[in-house]
């Protein structure tokens, strides 16, 4: 059983068993085709609603805490989701009971993982009550929020730029170059947005954002973007609030604890072959059923006017198409290999992996086919082709290699079925434009009023994003 962070050069300790080229193409061809079909048929994303969080349900509170901790670690927007992070909370049962926080990220360097580890360690220490003078609730909330905002500056600056607020006349502290001034400015912004959230103006934004997600209302899409961005900014407040609530219920989570990480996987080398670059050829290798092939090829032919084959070529030629193991899959695989897939190893017996973003379609399939009993957030339904199975080491023997092949076949069957169902029913896949919830999940409810300052800020933001105002 590991008691310290796994070394960054794990691959040098034990060689990996590579997948055969034939198997790689067999797996990724239908994935690339499915993504190209979604783009060519111009399927509109369906909105996936957020479920309210019941803070009176202790298991739900704990699950929320775990993914909120992961959320505040996901500090960079874009970059193919490199900073997307997952956490699991384990409990050691020795002479001294210790809580262990283990995390993984999609694609962070060893140094970045160390920095994230230090950030989380220092954040959790802010909630301690032993061996130090405990902070008052208001001071605790302020200190924790500032710590979180400071770490998440890259993502916050992206959101402020999206709103058109990273300007001296709107957000003066952001242009001064001082980290403390920027963090203070973000605190003020969050307070303003919280007041706005339940006001008449805030409710109007929510209504407009829902219209923007309906077919035929593309002119209103800026409101969906506005609501999404507002929600992402105030989510830091709710994450800290959840930690404070969890501290009241389980002080032990913040006292005697350790933080460890699993190294990120190595991206696959780029791959392609000429016969993988046409939809017609891929279809013929996905099934032996003649009627299905004929039906599929007729549908594919209708989409060639939308450059279906060129979309397939573009996916393979994309320099960023180098699949990695997603963070939640990394953690689940590590739990299995380290013999910890049993309730007694988890805090309170709750087998759960929390992710900073809801799992993608392939991660959902992996968890379902793994049949481990480890719970996770509901999937947002987005399909990411930059996804691969965990490595198998030579030292793990033929059984592990066989298990990987079984899992690959199970996931592949799910992909093929989804793709065939798309053609058969001609219905859109369930996926979202955003891989995080547009509507923030408040942990408490209160009465808020709007003021002229909040209305002006949001009007300015809406104008920046779509030349609309709240009065339109």
C-alpha positions as CSV (number, residue, x, y, z in Angstrom):
1,X,0.0,0.0,0.0
2,X,1.5,3.3,-1.1
3,X,1.9,5.9,1.6
4,X,3.5,8.7,-0.4
5,X,3.0,10.3,-3.8
6,X,3.7,8.0,-6.7
7,X,6.9,8.9,-8.6
8,X,6.7,11.0,-11.7
9,X,8.8,8.6,-13.6
10,X,6.5,5.6,-13.1
11,X,7.0,4.5,-16.7
12,X,10.7,4.1,-16.1
13,X,10.1,1.7,-13.3
14,X,8.0,-0.7,-15.3
15,X,7.4,-0.7,-19.0
16,X,3.8,-0.5,-20.4
17,X,2.2,-3.0,-22.7
18,X,1.2,-1.1,-25.8
19,X,-2.0,-1.6,-27.7
20,X,-1.6,-3.1,-31.2
21,X,-2.1,-0.6,-34.0
22,X,-5.1,-2.6,-35.3
23,X,-6.9,-2.4,-32.0
24,X,-6.2,1.4,-31.8
25,X,-7.8,2.0,-35.1
26,X,-10.7,-0.3,-34.4
27,X,-11.5,1.7,-31.2
28,X,-11.0,5.2,-32.5
29,X,-12.6,5.0,-36.0
30,X,-16.2,4.9,-34.7
31,X,-15.3,7.6,-32.1
32,X,-14.1,10.0,-34.8
33,X,-17.0,9.1,-37.0
34,X,-19.5,9.7,-34.2
35,X,-18.1,13.1,-33.5
36,X,-18.0,14.0,-37.2
37,X,-21.6,12.9,-37.6
38,X,-22.7,15.1,-34.7
39,X,-20.9,18.1,-36.3
40,X,-22.1,17.5,-39.8
41,X,-25.8,16.9,-38.8
42,X,-25.6,20.1,-36.8
43,X,-27.2,18.6,-33.8
44,X,-28.1,21.1,-31.1
45,X,-27.1,20.3,-27.6
46,X,-29.8,19.4,-25.2
47,X,-29.8,21.2,-21.9
48,X,-29.0,18.9,-19.0
49,X,-30.5,20.4,-15.8
50,X,-28.7,20.6,-12.5
51,X,-30.2,18.7,-9.6
52,X,-30.6,20.7,-6.4
53,X,-28.3,19.8,-3.6
54,X,-29.9,18.6,-0.3
55,X,-27.5,19.6,2.4
56,X,-29.6,17.7,4.9
57,X,-28.6,14.4,3.2
58,X,-25.2,13.6,4.7
59,X,-24.1,11.3,1.9
60,X,-25.0,13.9,-0.7
61,X,-23.2,16.6,1.4
62,X,-20.1,14.5,1.4
63,X,-20.2,13.7,-2.3
64,X,-20.7,17.4,-3.0
65,X,-17.7,18.3,-0.8
66,X,-15.5,15.9,-2.7
67,X,-16.3,17.3,-6.1
68,X,-16.2,20.9,-4.8
69,X,-12.6,20.3,-3.6
70,X,-11.9,19.0,-7.2
71,X,-13.6,22.1,-8.6
72,X,-11.4,24.6,-7.0
73,X,-8.3,22.8,-8.4
74,X,-9.4,23.1,-12.0
75,X,-7.7,26.5,-12.4
76,X,-7.2,26.7,-16.2
77,X,-10.0,27.1,-18.8
78,X,-9.3,25.2,-22.1
79,X,-6.0,23.5,-22.9
80,X,-8.0,20.3,-23.7
81,X,-9.1,20.0,-20.1
82,X,-5.6,19.6,-18.8
83,X,-6.4,20.8,-15.3
84,X,-9.7,18.8,-14.9
85,X,-9.2,17.1,-11.5
86,X,-10.8,14.2,-9.6
87,X,-10.6,13.4,-5.8
88,X,-11.2,10.4,-3.7
89,X,-11.2,10.4,0.1
90,X,-9.9,7.4,1.9
91,X,-9.6,6.4,5.6
92,X,-6.6,4.6,7.0
93,X,-7.2,2.5,10.1
94,X,-3.9,2.2,12.0
95,X,-2.8,3.4,15.4
96,X,-3.9,6.9,14.3
97,X,-6.8,7.2,12.0
98,X,-5.8,9.4,9.0
99,X,-7.9,10.9,6.2
100,X,-6.2,10.6,2.8
101,X,-7.1,12.8,-0.1
102,X,-5.9,11.3,-3.3
103,X,-6.3,13.3,-6.6
104,X,-5.4,13.0,-10.3
105,X,-5.6,15.5,-13.1
106,X,-6.1,15.0,-16.9
107,X,-2.7,16.3,-17.9
108,X,-0.6,18.1,-15.3
109,X,3.2,18.0,-15.0
110,X,4.8,16.7,-11.8
111,X,5.5,20.2,-10.7
112,X,1.9,21.4,-11.3
113,X,0.6,18.4,-9.3
114,X,2.9,19.3,-6.5
115,X,1.6,22.9,-6.6
116,X,-2.0,21.7,-6.6
117,X,-1.2,19.4,-3.6
118,X,0.2,22.4,-1.6
119,X,-2.8,24.5,-2.5
120,X,-5.3,21.9,-1.3
121,X,-3.2,21.1,1.9
122,X,-3.2,24.8,2.8
123,X,-6.9,25.2,2.0
124,X,-7.9,22.3,4.2
125,X,-5.7,23.7,7.0
126,X,-7.8,26.9,7.1
127,X,-10.7,24.9,8.5
128,X,-8.7,23.2,11.3
129,X,-9.6,23.8,14.9
130,X,-6.9,21.9,16.8
131,X,-3.3,23.1,17.2
132,X,-4.3,26.7,16.3
133,X,-6.7,29.4,17.1
134,X,-9.8,28.6,15.1
135,X,-11.1,31.3,12.7
136,X,-14.5,32.9,13.1
137,X,-16.9,31.7,10.4
138,X,-16.8,35.0,8.5
139,X,-13.0,35.2,8.7
140,X,-12.8,31.5,7.7
141,X,-15.0,32.0,4.7
142,X,-13.0,35.1,3.6
143,X,-9.6,33.5,4.0
144,X,-10.7,30.3,2.2
145,X,-12.3,32.2,-0.7
146,X,-9.3,34.4,-1.2
147,X,-7.0,31.4,-1.2
148,X,-9.3,29.7,-3.8
149,X,-9.5,32.9,-6.0
150,X,-5.8,33.4,-5.9
151,X,-5.1,29.9,-7.2
152,X,-7.8,30.2,-9.9
153,X,-6.7,33.5,-11.4
154,X,-6.1,32.1,-14.9
155,X,-9.7,30.8,-15.1
156,X,-11.2,33.9,-13.5
157,X,-9.5,36.2,-15.9
158,X,-10.9,34.2,-18.8
159,X,-14.4,34.6,-17.3
160,X,-14.0,38.3,-16.8
161,X,-12.8,38.7,-20.3
162,X,-15.8,36.8,-21.6
163,X,-18.1,39.2,-19.7
164,X,-16.1,42.1,-21.0
165,X,-15.3,43.2,-17.4
166,X,-11.5,42.9,-17.5
167,X,-11.3,46.6,-18.2
168,X,-10.2,49.5,-16.0
169,X,-13.6,51.3,-16.2
170,X,-15.5,48.2,-15.1
171,X,-13.0,46.2,-13.1
172,X,-10.3,48.6,-12.1
173,X,-8.4,46.2,-9.8
174,X,-7.8,43.7,-12.6
175,X,-5.5,45.9,-14.6
176,X,-3.3,47.0,-11.8
177,X,-1.0,43.9,-11.8
178,X,-1.4,43.3,-8.1
179,X,-2.5,39.8,-7.2
180,X,-4.1,41.0,-4.0
181,X,-6.0,43.8,-5.8
182,X,-7.3,41.3,-8.4
183,X,-8.5,38.9,-5.7
184,X,-10.2,41.6,-3.8
185,X,-11.9,42.7,-7.0
186,X,-13.1,39.2,-7.6
187,X,-14.5,39.1,-4.1
188,X,-16.5,42.3,-4.8
189,X,-17.7,40.9,-8.1
190,X,-18.9,37.6,-6.4
191,X,-20.8,39.6,-3.8
192,X,-22.5,41.6,-6.5
193,X,-23.4,38.5,-8.5
194,X,-24.8,36.8,-5.4
195,X,-27.1,39.8,-4.8
196,X,-28.1,39.8,-8.4
197,X,-28.8,36.0,-8.5
198,X,-32.3,36.1,-6.9
199,X,-33.3,39.6,-8.0
200,X,-35.7,40.4,-10.8
201,X,-32.9,41.1,-13.1
202,X,-31.2,37.8,-12.3
203,X,-34.4,35.9,-12.9
204,X,-34.8,37.6,-16.2
205,X,-31.3,36.5,-17.2
206,X,-32.2,32.9,-16.4
207,X,-35.4,33.1,-18.5
208,X,-33.5,34.6,-21.4
209,X,-30.7,32.0,-21.1
210,X,-33.3,29.2,-21.3
211,X,-34.7,30.8,-24.5
212,X,-31.2,30.8,-25.9
213,X,-31.0,27.0,-25.5
214,X,-34.2,26.5,-27.5
215,X,-34.1,25.7,-31.3
216,X,-34.9,28.8,-33.3
217,X,-33.7,31.2,-30.7
218,X,-30.0,31.6,-31.8
219,X,-30.2,35.4,-31.3
220,X,-30.7,34.8,-27.6
221,X,-27.7,32.5,-27.2
222,X,-25.6,35.3,-25.6
223,X,-27.9,35.1,-22.5
224,X,-27.0,31.4,-22.1
225,X,-23.3,32.3,-22.3
226,X,-23.9,35.1,-19.8
227,X,-25.7,32.9,-17.3
228,X,-23.1,30.2,-17.6
229,X,-20.2,32.6,-17.0
230,X,-22.0,34.2,-14.0
231,X,-22.6,30.7,-12.6
232,X,-19.0,29.7,-13.0
233,X,-17.8,32.8,-11.1
234,X,-20.1,32.4,-8.1
235,X,-19.4,28.7,-8.0
236,X,-16.3,29.5,-6.0
237,X,-18.4,31.0,-3.2
238,X,-20.6,27.8,-3.1
239,X,-17.6,25.5,-3.0
240,X,-16.2,27.3,0.0
241,X,-19.6,27.4,1.6
242,X,-19.9,23.6,1.2
243,X,-16.5,23.1,2.9
244,X,-17.6,25.2,5.9
245,X,-20.8,23.1,6.1
246,X,-18.8,19.8,5.9
247,X,-16.5,21.0,8.6
248,X,-19.5,21.3,11.0
249,X,-20.4,17.7,10.2
250,X,-17.0,16.0,10.0
251,X,-14.2,18.0,11.7
252,X,-11.9,15.0,11.2
253,X,-11.8,15.7,7.5
254,X,-9.8,18.8,8.2
255,X,-7.6,17.7,11.1
256,X,-5.4,14.7,10.7
257,X,-5.1,14.4,6.9
258,X,-2.7,13.7,4.1
259,X,-2.8,14.8,0.4
260,X,-1.4,12.6,-2.4
261,X,-1.6,12.6,-6.1
262,X,-1.5,10.1,-9.0
263,X,0.7,11.2,-12.0
264,X,-1.1,12.1,-15.1
265,X,-0.9,9.7,-18.1
266,X,1.4,10.1,-21.1
267,X,-0.5,11.2,-24.2
268,X,-0.7,8.7,-27.0
269,X,1.4,9.2,-30.1
270,X,-0.6,10.5,-33.0
271,X,-2.0,7.9,-35.4
272,X,-3.9,7.6,-38.6
273,X,-4.2,5.5,-41.7
274,X,-5.7,6.4,-45.1
275,X,-8.6,3.9,-44.9
276,X,-9.7,5.5,-41.7
277,X,-10.3,8.9,-43.4
278,X,-13.7,8.1,-45.0
279,X,-17.1,7.5,-43.4
280,X,-18.0,4.9,-45.9
281,X,-14.9,2.8,-45.1
282,X,-15.4,3.1,-41.3
283,X,-19.0,2.0,-41.6
284,X,-18.0,-1.2,-43.3
285,X,-15.7,-2.2,-40.5
286,X,-18.2,-1.4,-37.7
287,X,-20.6,-4.3,-38.4
288,X,-21.2,-7.3,-40.7
289,X,-25.0,-6.8,-40.9
290,X,-25.6,-5.9,-44.5
291,X,-28.9,-4.0,-43.9
292,X,-27.3,-1.9,-41.2
293,X,-24.4,-1.0,-43.4
294,X,-26.7,0.0,-46.3
295,X,-28.9,2.1,-44.0
296,X,-25.8,3.8,-42.4
297,X,-24.2,4.5,-45.8
298,X,-27.4,6.1,-47.1
299,X,-27.4,8.4,-44.1
300,X,-23.7,9.1,-44.4
301,X,-24.1,10.0,-48.1
302,X,-26.7,12.7,-47.2
303,X,-24.2,14.3,-45.0
304,X,-21.3,14.5,-47.5
305,X,-22.7,17.8,-48.6
306,X,-21.7,19.0,-45.1
307,X,-18.1,17.8,-45.6
308,X,-18.4,14.7,-43.4
309,X,-15.2,13.1,-44.7
310,X,-13.3,16.3,-44.4
311,X,-14.4,16.6,-40.8
312,X,-13.0,13.1,-40.2
313,X,-9.7,14.1,-41.8
314,X,-9.6,17.2,-39.7
315,X,-10.0,15.2,-36.4
316,X,-7.1,13.0,-37.3
317,X,-4.9,15.9,-38.4
318,X,-5.7,17.9,-35.2
319,X,-2.3,18.3,-33.4
320,X,-4.1,18.0,-30.0
321,X,-5.5,14.6,-30.9
322,X,-3.3,12.6,-28.5
323,X,-5.6,10.7,-26.1
324,X,-5.0,10.7,-22.4
325,X,-6.5,8.9,-19.4
326,X,-9.1,11.1,-17.8
327,X,-8.6,11.9,-14.1
328,X,-11.5,9.9,-12.7
329,X,-10.5,6.8,-14.7
330,X,-6.9,7.2,-13.4
331,X,-8.2,7.2,-9.8
332,X,-10.5,4.2,-10.4
333,X,-7.7,2.2,-12.0
334,X,-5.3,3.1,-9.2
335,X,-7.9,2.1,-6.5
336,X,-8.3,-1.3,-8.3
337,X,-4.6,-1.9,-8.7
338,X,-3.8,-1.0,-5.1
339,X,-6.5,-3.2,-3.7
340,X,-8.7,-0.4,-2.2
341,X,-12.0,-1.1,-4.0
342,X,-13.9,-1.9,-0.9
343,X,-16.0,0.3,1.4
344,X,-13.7,-0.1,4.4
345,X,-11.0,1.9,2.6
346,X,-13.2,4.9,2.0
347,X,-14.2,7.6,4.4
348,X,-17.4,6.6,6.1
349,X,-17.6,3.7,3.7
350,X,-18.7,6.0,0.9
351,X,-17.2,4.8,-2.3
352,X,-17.1,8.0,-4.4
353,X,-14.9,9.8,-6.9
354,X,-15.6,13.5,-7.3
355,X,-14.7,15.4,-10.4
356,X,-14.3,19.1,-11.1
357,X,-16.5,18.6,-14.2
358,X,-19.2,16.0,-14.7
359,X,-17.7,12.9,-16.4
360,X,-17.8,12.7,-20.2
361,X,-19.6,9.9,-22.1
362,X,-16.7,7.6,-22.3
363,X,-15.9,8.0,-18.6
364,X,-19.5,7.2,-17.8
365,X,-19.3,4.0,-20.0
366,X,-16.0,3.0,-18.3
367,X,-17.5,3.3,-14.8
368,X,-20.6,1.4,-15.7
369,X,-18.7,-1.4,-17.4
370,X,-16.1,-1.5,-14.6
371,X,-18.9,-2.5,-12.1
372,X,-16.8,-1.4,-9.1
373,X,-19.6,0.2,-7.2
374,X,-17.8,3.5,-7.0
375,X,-20.2,6.4,-7.4
376,X,-19.6,9.6,-9.4
377,X,-21.3,12.7,-10.7
378,X,-23.9,12.2,-13.5
379,X,-22.4,12.6,-16.9
380,X,-22.9,15.7,-19.0
381,X,-23.0,13.5,-22.1
382,X,-20.2,15.3,-24.0
383,X,-18.2,13.1,-26.3
384,X,-14.4,13.6,-26.1
385,X,-12.3,11.6,-28.5
386,X,-9.1,12.5,-26.6
387,X,-9.7,9.6,-24.2
388,X,-8.0,6.4,-23.6
389,X,-7.9,3.4,-21.3
390,X,-5.3,3.2,-18.4
391,X,-1.9,1.7,-19.0
392,X,-1.2,-1.9,-18.3
393,X,2.3,-2.7,-16.9
394,X,4.4,-5.7,-17.9
395,X,4.6,-6.7,-14.2
396,X,0.8,-7.0,-14.0
397,X,0.9,-10.0,-16.3
398,X,-1.4,-11.4,-19.1
399,X,-4.5,-11.2,-16.9
400,X,-4.3,-7.4,-16.7
401,X,-3.8,-7.2,-20.5
402,X,-6.8,-9.4,-21.0
403,X,-8.9,-7.2,-18.6
404,X,-8.0,-4.1,-20.6
405,X,-9.1,-5.8,-23.9
406,X,-12.4,-6.8,-22.3
407,X,-13.0,-3.2,-21.1
408,X,-12.0,-1.8,-24.5
409,X,-14.5,-4.1,-26.2
410,X,-17.3,-3.2,-23.8
411,X,-16.8,0.5,-24.3
412,X,-16.4,0.1,-28.1
413,X,-19.7,-1.8,-28.2
414,X,-21.4,1.1,-26.4
415,X,-19.9,3.6,-28.9
416,X,-21.0,1.6,-31.9
417,X,-24.5,1.2,-30.5
418,X,-24.8,4.9,-30.0
419,X,-23.6,5.6,-33.5
420,X,-26.0,3.1,-35.0
421,X,-28.9,4.5,-32.9
422,X,-28.2,8.0,-34.2
423,X,-28.6,6.8,-37.8
424,X,-31.6,4.6,-37.0
425,X,-33.6,7.2,-35.1
426,X,-32.0,10.3,-36.6
427,X,-32.1,12.0,-33.2
428,X,-29.4,14.2,-31.6
429,X,-27.0,12.8,-29.0
430,X,-27.4,14.1,-25.5
431,X,-24.5,16.4,-25.0
432,X,-23.9,20.0,-23.9
433,X,-22.0,22.9,-25.2
434,X,-20.6,23.4,-21.8
435,X,-19.2,20.6,-19.7
436,X,-20.1,22.2,-16.5
437,X,-23.6,23.2,-15.3
438,X,-24.9,26.5,-16.7
439,X,-27.0,27.0,-13.5
440,X,-25.0,27.1,-10.3
441,X,-26.1,24.9,-7.4
442,X,-26.7,27.0,-4.3
443,X,-26.3,25.4,-1.0
444,X,-28.6,27.8,0.9
445,X,-31.4,30.1,-0.1
446,X,-31.9,33.7,0.8
447,X,-33.6,36.9,-0.3
448,X,-31.6,39.1,-2.6
449,X,-32.3,42.5,-4.2
450,X,-30.7,44.1,-7.2
451,X,-29.2,47.5,-7.3
452,X,-28.4,49.8,-10.2
453,X,-24.7,48.8,-10.1
454,X,-25.5,45.1,-10.6
455,X,-27.8,45.9,-13.5
456,X,-25.3,48.2,-15.1
457,X,-22.5,45.6,-14.9
458,X,-24.7,42.8,-16.4
459,X,-26.0,45.2,-19.1
460,X,-22.4,46.0,-20.0
461,X,-21.5,42.3,-20.1
462,X,-24.5,41.4,-22.2
463,X,-23.6,44.1,-24.7
464,X,-20.1,42.9,-24.9
465,X,-21.3,39.3,-25.6
466,X,-24.2,39.9,-28.0
467,X,-25.2,43.6,-28.4
468,X,-28.4,43.0,-26.3
469,X,-29.5,44.5,-23.1
470,X,-31.9,43.4,-20.4
471,X,-34.5,45.8,-21.8
472,X,-34.6,44.1,-25.2
